[in-house]
Structures are given as C-alpha cells and as structure tokens.
C-alpha cells in the first residue's frame, strides 16, 4: 500500500522509478494479496482497484476528499486511480488487501471507479464476506483449480459492482485537469524529496499562485503540500533507520530534513514516536526484523496469509 516512487538500494542510497503511482506486480492469477500491520501510507494512487478488509483495530482513510473510518470487519473498495492515504488509529491495526490487475477487466466489464465502504449493516456485506474468505481459504489450502480460483475472484468483483450500483457514487473528479496538476506535483515531490522543496517553488512549477496551488493540493490530496513532503521523507527515512551503521543525523540529511529536530517533529506527528524510538523498537523485535528483510515492505509489518485466520 505504499506509494514508493523511490526505493532503497543496497548501498543505502535511493533509486527512482519512472511512475509516481504505486508499483504493483501481479502473479499468474492477476491478483496481488498482502496482509500487514500498517501504521500509515501517504497519499498515492495506482491503476489497480483494491479491496481492503480490516483484520483488527481501525484506520482513517482519505479518498476523493472524503475521510472514511474503517474498523475491524469493515471492507473498503477503492477504484482505479483514486488518490488515497491511510493512517492507523489504533495500535497494531492490521488489514488484508486484494489488488486486482487491469487484465481482469475489458471494455464491457470495467472496474467500478468509485470508493465504497461496507460494514456489517450493509445489505451486501454478508455475501461479500463469504466470497472474500472462500477465496482466501482456497489460497491457504492450495487445492483449488486455477479456473475455480478465478471464479471466486470474479464473485468478489461482481458483488462490489452490484453494491457500487446501489450506492451510485461514481466520481470522475480525479480525471480533471486539477487532479493532473496535483499528481504531477506529488510525482515531483516523490522524485526530489532529498532536495529543498518549497510550496512557492511547487506553485511556480504548476503555473499557479501560491494560494490557489495550496488550496488545490489540499482539495485533491487531503493534505497540505508541506504535510505531504514531510510524510514522504518520514516514509523514506524508516528503512534507513533500520541500518544501525547510519547515524540518525545522517538519515535526516539523506531524506531532505535540514535539521535533525525537524525529522523528530515529523516522526512524532506521523508515527507517534521519535526516530530513536523507532530504531530501538525495530531492533528489539526479531520477528519484525525477519519480516522486513524477507519482504521489504516498509514501514509496514507483514503478516503471513496463514496467520490471518488466527486473527479473524
């Protein structure tokens, strides 16, 4: 769920990808599934629609300017290219996410492009819950034929489509010119977070006034430009903090914080702990260290799919 425009290279530097949206690789089943304890994800988007199920705790999600609270047992569907962010509101909150490849859709069968929340009171919840866990069980047992497994995926998509039609909240706001301007600015921040970035410079680059750009950035992303820059830097600092050979002051400089105290403040705001506390917590947790080295999914703590059934 992370919007990695950049990733950590083996020499502790950064390498950039060509796209600003989240990079998703699909397996032969045209589906990407992961479970994790998630602390936060800064605003991002991707072509793949996704379905989130909260295993434990609760999250606040910003999608299409709406603030959505999802708790244990809730579903949240996010259509393709919807700018969204996520923040944990309870300690050790976990979720599982289905991301659907565009190869599952065609001109006659398009993915719903709205966002949709389903809790246990929604009339379509029970059937979606059944389809969701029937597919998960087929994966854990690894005995279902590929065609039957694909049918289970389409059962999930069919129910989402049915519920989306009931809600009728199709939103094309993010196909507008305004959205394109802000996405380009977010892409620029993702690529240049190491350097000094000011809102004035971003506004000038977008050919907008400071105040118009600031209002537009908040409107489209749900965050101010300054908040987004800080969140990206905090997100990119976390994997570097897991290398004890790099001093924390050097980490702050590497990710673009001019002063160590600024990184401390940003960490406290977006992670509820200081960089030192984050490093100590990581070093004291062997399971997290192993999971991070295996899956490289910072700043989230991965869960094995088989362990999901021990949570629900």
Backbone bond lengths (Angstrom), bond angles and torsions (degrees), N, CA, C in turn:
res aa  C-N    CA-C-N  psi(-1)  N-CA   C-N-CA  omega(-1)  CA-C   N-CA-C  phi
1 X - - - 1.435 - - 1.512 113.22 -
2 X 1.270 115.23 6.80 1.456 116.30 -175.53 1.517 111.97 -93.82
3 X 1.305 115.40 146.24 1.462 120.22 -175.82 1.521 109.94 -93.45
4 X 1.307 116.92 67.86 1.452 120.02 -176.89 1.524 111.37 -78.85
5 X 1.320 116.43 100.88 1.456 120.63 165.94 1.521 108.16 -78.21
6 X 1.320 116.17 -28.89 1.450 122.68 179.16 1.511 109.42 -123.23
7 X 1.295 117.19 154.33 1.454 121.06 174.52 1.515 108.73 -135.34
8 X 1.312 115.40 163.12 1.455 120.20 -176.88 1.520 110.26 -82.13
9 X 1.318 116.81 131.23 1.458 120.83 176.59 1.520 109.40 -92.37
10 X 1.325 117.35 170.64 1.456 121.08 -174.65 1.524 113.10 -66.38
11 X 1.314 117.24 -21.15 1.459 119.11 -179.26 1.529 111.27 -96.36
12 X 1.347 115.33 18.93 1.474 122.52 177.41 1.523 113.31 68.28
13 X 1.319 116.85 14.84 1.451 119.62 172.17 1.516 109.08 -94.64
14 X 1.345 116.45 -166.51 1.452 120.08 179.12 1.518 109.70 -121.09
15 X 1.317 115.92 144.64 1.451 120.46 171.73 1.521 107.51 -124.14
16 X 1.313 116.65 144.55 1.464 121.21 -172.69 1.528 110.90 -104.36
17 X 1.336 114.79 144.57 1.443 121.29 172.89 1.526 108.85 -97.51
18 X 1.328 117.24 164.11 1.453 121.07 -175.18 1.522 112.32 -78.18
19 X 1.332 117.68 -25.67 1.449 120.45 -176.60 1.523 110.83 -101.29
20 X 1.339 115.38 150.26 1.453 119.21 178.29 1.517 111.69 -95.14
21 X 1.308 117.10 -13.34 1.446 118.68 177.27 1.522 109.32 -83.44
22 X 1.330 116.15 172.18 1.449 120.28 -179.48 1.527 109.83 -66.68
23 X 1.321 116.65 134.81 1.457 121.40 179.41 1.525 109.01 -88.64
24 X 1.319 116.54 122.75 1.451 121.43 -176.21 1.523 108.99 -124.82
25 X 1.314 116.34 128.53 1.452 121.68 175.57 1.520 108.64 -109.85
26 X 1.342 116.45 130.61 1.448 121.06 -176.47 1.523 111.20 -103.97
27 X 1.322 114.66 148.98 1.453 118.99 175.75 1.522 109.58 -85.57
28 X 1.313 116.77 -172.29 1.464 120.56 -174.93 1.524 112.81 -66.97
29 X 1.332 117.05 -14.35 1.459 120.69 178.60 1.524 112.42 -90.29
30 X 1.325 117.39 7.93 1.460 122.51 178.62 1.530 111.79 59.68
31 X 1.315 115.09 32.40 1.447 119.78 -175.80 1.519 109.12 -145.11
32 X 1.337 115.91 138.77 1.452 121.28 175.34 1.524 107.28 -119.45
33 X 1.317 117.19 121.76 1.461 121.70 -177.11 1.521 108.92 -123.94
34 X 1.325 117.32 133.03 1.454 119.72 173.48 1.521 109.67 -147.82
35 X 1.301 114.99 151.71 1.467 122.08 176.71 1.516 107.47 -125.17
36 X 1.336 116.48 142.91 1.460 119.15 -176.33 1.517 111.07 -164.18
37 X 1.325 114.04 157.04 1.458 120.48 164.01 1.514 106.03 -85.73
38 X 1.313 117.07 116.91 1.464 122.19 -172.32 1.518 109.47 -113.08
39 X 1.325 116.26 128.27 1.466 120.58 177.66 1.525 110.50 -90.93
40 X 1.320 116.97 -48.39 1.464 119.82 176.95 1.520 110.19 -164.96
41 X 1.314 115.28 157.30 1.461 122.93 169.62 1.526 106.97 -136.10
42 X 1.320 117.08 127.63 1.455 119.39 178.30 1.533 109.57 -71.34
43 X 1.335 119.35 165.90 1.474 121.17 -177.64 1.528 111.63 -54.39
44 X 1.318 115.37 133.61 1.465 121.56 179.32 1.523 108.63 -158.39
45 X 1.304 116.22 175.99 1.463 121.11 177.83 1.516 108.56 -153.50
46 X 1.312 116.25 165.17 1.453 121.35 177.27 1.524 109.04 -157.95
47 X 1.325 115.93 157.06 1.453 120.72 -179.39 1.520 112.18 -66.67
48 X 1.319 117.06 -28.75 1.459 120.98 -176.60 1.522 111.10 -77.64
49 X 1.331 118.82 125.64 1.465 119.12 170.24 1.513 109.46 -67.97
50 X 1.320 116.94 155.61 1.460 119.59 -178.48 1.520 111.34 -141.51
51 X 1.326 114.41 153.49 1.449 122.42 177.16 1.519 108.01 -122.33
52 X 1.327 116.21 123.62 1.465 122.62 -178.81 1.523 109.04 -107.04
53 X 1.321 115.78 136.22 1.468 121.58 172.93 1.522 107.41 -124.61
54 X 1.337 116.96 127.23 1.467 121.22 -178.04 1.525 108.89 -84.95
55 X 1.319 115.03 117.61 1.462 121.04 179.97 1.525 111.92 -80.57
56 X 1.331 116.47 -39.38 1.465 121.12 179.97 1.515 109.21 -156.54
57 X 1.342 115.92 154.61 1.461 119.85 178.02 1.518 112.80 76.32
58 X 1.329 115.90 -147.30 1.462 121.37 -176.41 1.524 109.92 -158.63
59 X 1.338 115.63 157.75 1.460 122.43 -179.60 1.525 109.46 -139.79
60 X 1.331 115.19 154.04 1.453 121.90 166.58 1.517 107.71 -108.26
61 X 1.323 116.08 127.69 1.455 121.89 -179.48 1.522 108.38 -119.38
62 X 1.326 116.48 131.43 1.458 121.26 172.42 1.515 107.81 -101.75
63 X 1.314 117.18 121.58 1.464 122.38 -179.61 1.518 108.82 -143.42
64 X 1.348 115.96 125.88 1.463 119.52 179.73 1.528 112.26 50.74
65 X 1.333 115.43 45.90 1.460 123.39 178.02 1.521 113.92 70.09
66 X 1.313 118.08 -1.16 1.459 121.21 179.62 1.522 109.95 -96.32
67 X 1.332 116.87 138.33 1.455 121.88 174.59 1.526 107.68 -98.07
68 X 1.327 115.69 117.98 1.460 121.83 -173.45 1.521 108.75 -117.47
69 X 1.309 117.54 129.45 1.459 122.22 175.11 1.521 108.55 -101.86
70 X 1.322 116.29 124.46 1.456 120.50 177.01 1.525 108.56 -122.73
71 X 1.317 115.92 137.92 1.471 122.15 -175.87 1.521 109.44 -123.87
72 X 1.320 115.96 178.62 1.456 121.82 -178.71 1.529 111.05 -49.48
73 X 1.346 114.97 127.86 1.461 121.14 178.55 1.508 115.02 91.83
74 X 1.348 118.61 -9.01 1.463 121.96 -179.41 1.525 111.41 -84.91
75 X 1.338 115.50 150.22 1.451 123.24 170.45 1.523 109.24 -106.29
76 X 1.329 116.28 148.68 1.459 121.80 169.98 1.521 107.91 -139.34
77 X 1.329 115.96 120.38 1.468 121.44 176.03 1.519 108.94 -100.45
78 X 1.333 116.58 133.58 1.460 122.75 177.38 1.518 108.46 -122.78
79 X 1.324 116.39 120.44 1.456 121.34 -178.79 1.515 112.27 -70.61
80 X 1.331 117.33 173.07 1.462 120.95 -178.31 1.525 112.28 -63.17
81 X 1.341 114.78 140.64 1.466 123.15 173.32 1.524 114.60 65.58
82 X 1.313 118.45 18.43 1.462 121.05 174.08 1.526 108.36 -83.10
83 X 1.314 117.41 123.32 1.460 121.29 176.65 1.521 108.11 -70.83
84 X 1.329 115.91 125.13 1.461 119.25 -177.38 1.521 110.51 -146.73
85 X 1.313 114.92 155.04 1.460 122.38 175.49 1.514 107.85 -136.73
86 X 1.336 115.67 164.76 1.461 119.68 -175.79 1.514 109.82 -145.10
87 X 1.328 116.00 139.70 1.460 121.76 -179.82 1.523 109.39 -137.44
88 X 1.328 116.50 131.06 1.459 121.79 176.70 1.523 109.61 -69.01
89 X 1.339 117.85 133.03 1.465 120.66 177.79 1.524 112.03 -111.69
90 X 1.323 118.00 -7.57 1.463 123.20 173.99 1.522 108.61 -130.10
91 X 1.325 118.31 143.56 1.463 120.21 179.10 1.522 111.77 -57.57
92 X 1.332 115.67 140.94 1.456 123.61 174.60 1.527 112.69 57.91
93 X 1.326 116.68 38.31 1.461 120.75 175.99 1.531 109.81 -74.53
94 X 1.322 116.17 139.14 1.463 120.99 -176.51 1.521 110.53 -128.09
95 X 1.311 115.68 155.87 1.456 121.22 179.13 1.521 109.98 -149.07
96 X 1.314 114.59 165.56 1.457 121.20 172.14 1.521 107.29 -129.28
97 X 1.314 116.22 139.13 1.461 121.33 -173.74 1.525 110.95 -126.34
98 X 1.315 115.02 133.31 1.465 123.19 170.27 1.532 106.72 -102.96
99 X 1.328 118.24 123.64 1.463 121.95 174.08 1.520 107.58 -114.95
100 X 1.339 116.07 126.09 1.456 122.82 -171.09 1.534 110.94 -102.36
101 X 1.319 116.70 125.27 1.461 121.18 178.52 1.528 110.71 -65.36
102 X 1.325 116.47 147.14 1.462 120.93 175.27 1.525 111.74 -63.04
103 X 1.318 117.08 -17.42 1.467 120.49 179.28 1.524 111.60 -69.78
104 X 1.328 117.65 -11.26 1.460 121.52 175.83 1.525 111.92 -80.07
105 X 1.349 117.23 -10.23 1.456 121.76 -174.26 1.530 110.02 -120.50
106 X 1.333 115.46 162.26 1.466 121.01 173.70 1.523 108.12 -146.28
107 X 1.351 116.38 -171.85 1.459 120.43 -175.05 1.522 112.37 -62.55
108 X 1.323 116.95 -28.49 1.463 120.99 -178.95 1.526 112.66 -92.27
109 X 1.329 116.17 -15.97 1.461 120.50 -177.09 1.533 108.27 -133.15
110 X 1.326 115.19 83.96 1.458 120.80 -174.92 1.527 110.43 -93.67
111 X 1.326 114.81 150.85 1.463 119.79 176.48 1.520 109.38 -70.72
112 X 1.327 119.11 135.61 1.469 120.62 173.99 1.524 109.60 -54.64
113 X 1.325 117.82 134.41 1.468 119.92 -175.14 1.516 112.85 -105.06
114 X 1.333 116.62 16.93 1.469 120.53 175.89 1.523 109.65 -97.66
115 X 1.317 116.04 -179.64 1.459 119.72 167.22 1.522 107.51 -111.84
116 X 1.316 116.02 146.45 1.455 120.95 -171.14 1.522 110.12 -144.58
117 X 1.322 116.43 125.53 1.466 121.85 176.85 1.519 109.45 -105.95
118 X 1.329 116.52 133.24 1.455 121.53 177.13 1.519 109.63 -127.74
119 X 1.333 116.21 117.25 1.463 119.73 172.57 1.529 108.32 -106.94
120 X 1.318 116.86 -177.15 1.461 120.48 -173.31 1.525 113.43 -65.22
121 X 1.349 117.73 -13.39 1.460 121.03 179.69 1.529 111.89 -89.24
122 X 1.335 117.69 -11.18 1.462 120.66 -179.50 1.525 109.29 -72.45
123 X 1.349 118.62 136.90 1.474 120.59 -177.23 1.530 114.23 -61.13
124 X 1.341 117.35 -24.46 1.457 119.16 -179.52 1.517 114.17 -94.04
125 X 1.333 115.96 0.69 1.468 119.83 -173.25 1.530 113.02 -63.92
126 X 1.324 116.96 -47.57 1.454 120.62 -173.89 1.519 112.93 -58.13
127 X 1.329 116.30 -45.05 1.461 119.48 -178.23 1.518 111.37 -70.10
128 X 1.347 117.12 -39.80 1.456 119.71 177.74 1.530 110.29 -63.20
129 X 1.318 116.69 -41.66 1.467 121.12 178.20 1.530 110.11 -59.91
130 X 1.334 116.32 -41.85 1.463 120.38 178.90 1.526 111.31 -63.66
131 X 1.344 117.33 -47.44 1.464 121.41 179.98 1.534 110.76 -62.13
132 X 1.322 115.26 -41.65 1.460 122.14 -177.16 1.533 110.76 -59.44
133 X 1.322 116.19 -50.98 1.460 119.08 -175.82 1.528 112.61 -81.08
134 X 1.328 117.86 -21.75 1.461 119.65 172.81 1.520 109.82 -65.15
135 X 1.334 116.13 -40.15 1.456 119.61 177.42 1.520 111.30 -68.66
136 X 1.330 116.13 -40.98 1.463 120.12 179.77 1.533 110.64 -63.14
137 X 1.323 116.62 -40.13 1.459 120.38 178.21 1.529 110.72 -63.88
138 X 1.326 117.08 -38.13 1.468 120.07 180.00 1.524 111.07 -64.96
139 X 1.326 116.62 -32.52 1.462 119.84 178.15 1.521 111.14 -73.26
140 X 1.326 116.43 -41.46 1.459 119.56 -176.37 1.528 111.73 -69.12
141 X 1.337 116.21 -33.25 1.460 119.60 179.39 1.529 111.81 -83.45
142 X 1.329 115.94 -25.42 1.460 121.81 177.22 1.534 112.02 56.88
143 X 1.334 116.10 39.95 1.459 118.78 179.68 1.528 112.00 -122.52
144 X 1.312 117.43 -8.00 1.454 120.75 -177.53 1.517 110.35 -78.96
145 X 1.325 116.99 142.01 1.458 120.89 177.76 1.522 109.66 -67.08
146 X 1.340 118.14 153.43 1.465 120.42 179.86 1.521 113.02 -56.51
147 X 1.335 118.04 -37.25 1.465 120.21 -179.12 1.529 111.15 -69.38
148 X 1.326 116.54 -40.07 1.455 119.08 178.30 1.517 110.55 -67.05
149 X 1.327 116.56 -37.29 1.461 120.29 178.37 1.524 110.66 -65.42
150 X 1.333 116.26 -40.92 1.466 119.84 178.13 1.520 110.48 -64.82
151 X 1.339 116.66 -37.43 1.462 120.05 177.14 1.520 110.97 -60.78
152 X 1.335 116.91 -37.19 1.460 120.83 179.02 1.526 110.87 -66.73
153 X 1.349 116.21 -34.70 1.465 120.33 176.47 1.527 109.97 -64.67
154 X 1.343 116.36 -44.44 1.460 119.57 -179.75 1.526 111.69 -68.98
155 X 1.330 117.85 -27.11 1.469 119.71 173.09 1.526 110.14 -61.70
156 X 1.334 116.02 -42.82 1.466 120.88 178.15 1.524 110.45 -62.36
157 X 1.331 116.62 -48.59 1.464 120.99 -178.28 1.526 111.50 -64.52
158 X 1.329 116.29 -37.77 1.458 120.26 179.62 1.522 111.18 -62.77
159 X 1.329 116.62 -41.04 1.460 119.95 -179.49 1.519 110.53 -69.83
160 X 1.339 117.58 -38.59 1.466 120.44 176.55 1.524 109.91 -61.10
161 X 1.332 116.30 -43.67 1.461 121.44 -179.74 1.521 110.64 -62.44
162 X 1.316 116.84 -42.92 1.463 121.46 179.14 1.525 110.93 -62.28
163 X 1.328 116.85 -45.42 1.462 120.56 179.91 1.525 111.69 -67.86
164 X 1.326 116.86 -34.73 1.462 120.47 178.48 1.517 110.92 -65.42
165 X 1.339 116.56 -37.22 1.463 120.14 177.69 1.517 110.87 -67.03
166 X 1.341 115.86 -34.78 1.465 118.96 177.16 1.519 111.26 -64.62
167 X 1.326 115.10 -39.35 1.463 119.61 -176.05 1.525 111.70 -79.64
168 X 1.337 116.64 -34.41 1.462 122.86 178.77 1.525 111.71 52.46
169 X 1.317 114.64 56.96 1.466 118.95 179.38 1.521 111.05 -118.62
170 X 1.319 117.25 34.54 1.463 120.68 179.21 1.517 109.49 -56.84
171 X 1.310 117.10 127.29 1.461 122.66 -173.78 1.513 109.15 -127.24
172 X 1.333 116.06 117.87 1.465 120.17 -179.17 1.519 111.02 -106.58
173 X 1.320 117.13 16.69 1.459 121.22 -177.06 1.520 111.81 -54.97
174 X 1.349 116.26 -35.92 1.447 118.72 -171.52 1.525 113.22 -86.24
175 X 1.341 115.77 11.73 1.448 120.31 170.82 1.529 110.14 -100.18
176 X 1.324 117.66 3.25 1.442 122.02 -174.86 1.524 111.72 -83.06
177 X 1.336 115.25 168.30 1.459 121.55 178.48 1.522 110.27 -63.58
178 X 1.341 117.00 -37.68 1.463 120.39 179.48 1.524 110.97 -58.05
179 X 1.327 115.49 -44.97 1.459 119.01 179.73 1.518 111.43 -63.36
180 X 1.330 116.93 -39.76 1.470 120.71 -179.82 1.525 111.19 -61.46
181 X 1.329 116.34 -39.66 1.462 120.62 179.78 1.526 110.32 -62.69
182 X 1.327 116.79 -45.84 1.462 120.24 -177.46 1.519 111.14 -71.69
183 X 1.318 117.52 -37.22 1.466 119.85 176.51 1.525 110.67 -61.68
184 X 1.309 116.07 -39.23 1.465 119.12 178.42 1.523 110.41 -65.18
185 X 1.327 116.80 -37.63 1.462 120.58 177.74 1.525 110.71 -67.65
186 X 1.325 117.12 -40.43 1.464 120.75 177.15 1.526 110.12 -63.34
187 X 1.315 116.40 -40.69 1.466 121.03 177.70 1.528 110.08 -61.34
188 X 1.333 116.88 -42.64 1.457 121.30 179.07 1.534 110.46 -62.23
189 X 1.330 116.71 -43.54 1.471 120.73 178.32 1.523 109.97 -62.08
190 X 1.318 117.08 -44.75 1.465 121.05 -179.72 1.518 112.48 -59.03
191 X 1.331 116.09 -34.61 1.469 120.91 -178.46 1.524 112.88 -84.04
192 X 1.332 117.25 -23.84 1.463 120.19 -170.34 1.522 113.66 -124.64
193 X 1.335 117.26 22.67 1.465 120.32 -176.32 1.521 112.82 -60.35
194 X 1.346 117.69 -23.48 1.470 120.66 179.96 1.524 112.07 -69.70
195 X 1.329 115.93 -24.39 1.462 121.17 -175.03 1.531 111.26 -94.35
196 X 1.310 116.03 168.47 1.456 120.93 175.94 1.525 108.90 -68.83
197 X 1.310 117.33 125.03 1.470 122.61 179.55 1.517 108.31 -128.72
198 X 1.313 117.23 125.53 1.462 121.45 177.12 1.523 109.34 -115.24
199 X 1.316 115.28 154.27 1.461 119.91 177.51 1.524 109.97 -64.46
200 X 1.325 116.23 -35.17 1.468 120.18 177.92 1.519 111.21 -60.24
201 X 1.322 116.81 -43.90 1.461 120.91 179.46 1.531 111.13 -67.36
202 X 1.316 116.78 -38.78 1.466 119.69 178.14 1.523 110.83 -64.64
203 X 1.340 116.59 -41.55 1.460 120.45 178.94 1.524 111.08 -64.22
204 X 1.330 115.69 -42.49 1.461 119.76 177.96 1.520 110.97 -62.26
205 X 1.306 116.31 -40.85 1.466 121.18 179.57 1.533 111.37 -64.27
206 X 1.335 116.42 -32.03 1.468 121.54 179.33 1.526 112.36 -88.01
207 X 1.348 116.85 0.69 1.472 122.49 -178.43 1.534 111.89 59.34
208 X 1.340 114.89 40.72 1.456 120.68 178.50 1.520 109.29 -128.53
209 X 1.309 116.43 159.99 1.458 119.97 173.90 1.522 109.05 -70.74
210 X 1.319 115.78 158.16 1.466 121.03 -179.99 1.529 111.13 -54.78
211 X 1.330 116.75 -47.40 1.457 120.76 -174.85 1.523 111.65 -71.69
212 X 1.338 117.28 -39.81 1.468 119.83 178.07 1.526 110.45 -64.50
213 X 1.334 116.42 -44.33 1.459 120.30 179.81 1.526 110.70 -63.06
214 X 1.323 117.15 -43.91 1.468 121.09 -178.63 1.522 111.29 -61.41
215 X 1.334 116.55 -44.68 1.462 120.41 178.55 1.524 110.96 -63.87
216 X 1.335 115.66 -40.86 1.466 120.60 -177.48 1.523 111.16 -67.93
217 X 1.321 117.01 -40.80 1.464 120.61 179.93 1.533 109.87 -62.06
218 X 1.317 116.06 -44.17 1.470 120.94 179.04 1.524 110.24 -64.96
219 X 1.313 117.20 -40.69 1.460 122.14 -178.06 1.523 111.55 -64.04
220 X 1.319 117.02 -44.46 1.466 120.88 -174.84 1.521 112.18 -80.19
221 X 1.336 116.90 -44.38 1.467 120.00 -172.62 1.525 113.61 -94.38
222 X 1.325 116.94 -22.96 1.458 120.21 -175.19 1.517 113.03 88.50
223 X 1.340 117.37 -2.00 1.460 122.73 -179.53 1.524 108.92 -131.16
224 X 1.328 116.12 157.15 1.455 118.25 170.65 1.522 108.54 -74.83
225 X 1.323 116.76 161.28 1.467 120.56 179.24 1.524 110.66 -61.08
226 X 1.328 116.77 -39.91 1.472 120.84 179.54 1.526 111.03 -63.61
227 X 1.332 116.97 -42.15 1.467 120.50 177.59 1.522 110.73 -62.07
228 X 1.317 116.54 -42.42 1.463 119.59 -177.72 1.532 110.93 -65.16
229 X 1.321 117.19 -42.69 1.473 120.87 178.10 1.528 110.06 -58.85
230 X 1.326 116.75 -45.46 1.467 120.49 -179.43 1.516 111.57 -63.92
231 X 1.340 117.54 -41.55 1.458 120.62 -179.26 1.521 111.79 -63.98
232 X 1.332 116.35 -40.88 1.464 119.56 177.82 1.527 110.18 -62.11
233 X 1.321 117.21 -44.30 1.471 120.79 -179.24 1.525 111.58 -64.98
234 X 1.324 117.04 -40.86 1.470 119.83 176.86 1.520 110.15 -62.35
235 X 1.324 116.58 -44.20 1.460 121.06 -179.36 1.525 111.30 -60.79
236 X 1.323 117.17 -39.50 1.459 121.06 -178.03 1.526 111.56 -79.88
237 X 1.328 117.40 -19.82 1.467 119.89 178.10 1.522 111.84 -75.62
238 X 1.309 117.81 -29.22 1.464 121.29 -172.23 1.529 113.76 -59.87
239 X 1.329 120.06 -47.59 1.471 117.30 177.97 1.516 113.45 -64.56
240 X 1.341 117.57 -30.47 1.463 120.26 178.13 1.524 110.90 -70.59
241 X 1.329 116.67 -33.84 1.464 120.09 178.93 1.520 111.91 -66.72
242 X 1.318 116.87 -20.75 1.461 120.43 179.33 1.528 112.22 -78.67
243 X 1.316 116.61 -5.24 1.464 121.59 173.91 1.526 107.76 -101.39
244 X 1.328 117.19 104.89 1.468 120.74 -173.36 1.520 112.29 -69.43
245 X 1.335 117.72 -9.76 1.462 120.74 178.73 1.524 112.24 -79.75
246 X 1.329 117.09 -9.44 1.463 120.73 179.46 1.522 109.18 -103.36
247 X 1.323 119.40 117.23 1.476 121.35 178.16 1.530 110.53 -60.15
248 X 1.311 115.86 146.88 1.461 120.13 -177.71 1.531 111.20 -61.75
249 X 1.327 117.08 -36.02 1.471 119.40 178.04 1.528 110.78 -62.83
250 X 1.330 116.25 -36.08 1.468 119.97 178.03 1.527 110.81 -69.47
251 X 1.323 116.28 -36.56 1.465 120.13 176.97 1.517 110.63 -60.16
252 X 1.323 115.89 -45.11 1.466 119.83 -178.74 1.516 111.49 -60.73
253 X 1.326 117.30 -40.65 1.465 121.02 178.18 1.531 110.98 -68.35
254 X 1.324 116.29 -38.44 1.464 120.71 -176.99 1.518 112.41 -63.31
255 X 1.330 117.26 -37.12 1.464 119.80 -176.47 1.523 112.89 -95.18
256 X 1.335 117.58 4.04 1.459 119.04 171.05 1.506 116.79 106.54
257 X 1.338 118.49 0.24 1.466 119.95 174.53 1.526 108.62 -80.92
258 X 1.328 116.70 121.32 1.463 120.21 -177.95 1.516 112.53 -68.87
259 X 1.304 117.00 -28.21 1.459 121.35 -179.53 1.521 109.72 -130.28
260 X 1.316 115.02 145.37 1.468 120.30 -179.60 1.530 111.14 -61.01
261 X 1.326 116.71 -36.92 1.463 120.34 -178.02 1.531 111.14 -64.12
262 X 1.345 116.87 -29.99 1.465 120.15 178.74 1.522 110.98 -67.76
263 X 1.338 116.65 -38.28 1.452 119.42 176.19 1.524 110.08 -67.87
264 X 1.337 116.89 -38.48 1.466 120.33 176.80 1.525 111.02 -58.21
265 X 1.321 116.19 -45.70 1.460 121.12 -178.78 1.524 111.24 -64.68
266 X 1.350 116.32 -43.63 1.456 120.26 -179.44 1.523 111.25 -66.13
267 X 1.343 115.95 -41.59 1.464 119.92 178.46 1.525 110.56 -61.30
268 X 1.301 115.75 -44.08 1.468 120.36 -178.58 1.527 110.25 -62.67
269 X 1.320 116.43 -37.82 1.457 121.00 -177.80 1.517 111.84 -71.55
270 X 1.340 117.26 -45.18 1.458 120.61 -171.82 1.525 114.04 -98.98
271 X 1.342 117.85 -13.93 1.462 120.03 -179.57 1.522 113.52 -127.06
272 X 1.319 116.67 -2.83 1.470 121.87 179.25 1.523 113.22 59.66
273 X 1.320 116.67 28.91 1.459 122.00 176.21 1.523 108.71 -161.19
274 X 1.321 116.88 161.83 1.458 120.72 177.58 1.524 109.60 -84.69
275 X 1.345 118.13 164.74 1.469 119.82 175.37 1.528 112.84 -56.54
276 X 1.334 117.40 -38.28 1.467 120.98 178.96 1.519 111.16 -64.26
277 X 1.326 116.37 -43.02 1.462 120.51 178.36 1.517 111.02 -64.55
278 X 1.332 116.00 -38.89 1.472 120.21 178.24 1.525 110.52 -62.50
279 X 1.337 117.04 -45.30 1.467 120.88 -179.71 1.533 110.56 -63.48
280 X 1.316 117.41 -44.47 1.465 120.53 -179.54 1.523 111.08 -63.94
281 X 1.334 116.57 -39.41 1.464 119.98 -179.89 1.527 110.52 -64.96
282 X 1.302 116.39 -39.93 1.457 120.62 178.93 1.526 110.70 -65.07
283 X 1.337 116.10 -46.58 1.464 120.30 -176.97 1.529 112.14 -66.01
284 X 1.337 117.13 -26.56 1.464 120.67 -177.79 1.527 113.07 -87.79
285 X 1.337 116.96 -3.02 1.462 121.24 -175.96 1.520 109.92 -116.32
286 X 1.342 119.36 93.32 1.470 121.36 -177.45 1.521 113.09 -62.49
287 X 1.348 117.30 -33.54 1.467 119.52 179.30 1.520 110.85 -65.02
288 X 1.348 116.31 -41.16 1.456 120.12 179.28 1.522 109.96 -67.13
289 X 1.330 116.56 -41.40 1.471 119.42 178.87 1.526 110.81 -59.23
290 X 1.327 116.73 -43.54 1.457 120.42 -178.99 1.523 111.21 -67.15
291 X 1.338 115.87 -44.38 1.460 119.74 -179.53 1.520 111.26 -63.09
292 X 1.333 116.33 -39.81 1.462 120.01 -179.77 1.520 111.08 -66.32
293 X 1.316 117.46 -41.40 1.461 119.82 -179.48 1.520 110.92 -69.87
294 X 1.340 116.97 -30.08 1.457 120.14 -179.24 1.520 112.79 -77.39
295 X 1.341 116.75 -43.07 1.459 120.21 -169.52 1.524 114.42 -112.28
296 X 1.333 117.79 -16.54 1.464 121.24 176.80 1.523 112.25 54.06
297 X 1.325 117.93 47.06 1.463 121.37 -176.98 1.520 110.50 -113.55
298 X 1.321 117.04 64.34 1.456 121.84 179.67 1.520 110.42 -74.89
299 X 1.355 119.77 149.93 1.452 126.22 -3.87 1.526 111.46 -93.50
300 X 1.329 116.98 22.82 1.447 121.58 -174.86 1.526 111.57 -90.95
301 X 1.299 115.13 154.28 1.464 121.10 179.01 1.525 108.25 -102.37
302 X 1.335 117.69 109.94 1.465 120.40 -174.22 1.525 112.80 -67.73
303 X 1.322 114.75 151.86 1.457 122.31 172.81 1.523 108.39 -119.42
304 X 1.314 116.96 145.99 1.451 120.12 173.40 1.521 108.66 -77.25
305 X 1.343 115.57 141.80 1.453 119.95 -177.11 1.527 110.86 -56.44
306 X 1.315 117.12 -39.52 1.469 119.92 -179.15 1.525 112.15 -62.34
307 X 1.349 116.91 -25.90 1.459 120.74 -179.64 1.523 112.45 -77.47
308 X 1.353 116.26 -15.45 1.457 120.27 -179.16 1.527 110.40 -59.61
309 X 1.329 116.35 -37.05 1.464 119.72 -176.18 1.530 112.03 -71.16
310 X 1.336 116.72 -15.11 1.457 120.58 175.86 1.517 112.45 -84.20
311 X 1.361 114.98 -13.13 1.466 120.59 -178.50 1.512 111.14 -94.67
312 X 1.354 116.12 -44.98 1.479 119.81 -174.25 1.532 110.39 -75.33
